[in-house]
Amino acid sequence: MDLLVAWVAFPLLLAGLSLGCGRLVEIASGERLPGSLLLPAGIYGPGFLIFHNYFALKEYNFSDLYVLFVGHLADRLTDERPFETPWSKVVQLKTADLERMQRLLTARGFYADKIDGKAGMKTRLALGAYQKANGLKLDCWPTAAVLAHMQSKSGRN
């Protein structure tokens, strides 16, 4: 069974979600697994249902991309197919710009974690809350346009 496929939760399959390429899922009868949807490139790349074994890999290396690619490499040993949804070209903000964004999100009450210039889960959640509060496209992706909006007078809580 694929490592990434093993992360699919039984209740989600019952709700009508299916895997690409006709992949089958083997889950113990009726087992319910708590999970999350991970969109490492926001709406600009593939999405992954992640479960407890994802976090076991993350104990070794905290990078989401590292864990995803290790899991995908393991999948490719038995199945040569690539990701169902390809990665789009996305532009990363410079570290200093992400730090500025984190400071602005903190000042406006959306963010309360460390200022590190990394677009981690907490930064992206805060960014999504800011986008929603300001009627912006809700993709939780840090862009120069969103930073410019934050720095303008139109950016508000």
Protein Blocks (a to p, Z undefined) as FASTA:
>chain_A
ZZklmmpcfklmmnopacehhiacdddehiacddddddfkljnbccddddfklmmmmmmp
mcfklmmmmmmmmmmmmocbdcfbacdddddddfklmmmmmmmmmmnopaccdcehpacf
klmmmmmmmmmmnopacehpacfklmmmmmmmklcZZ
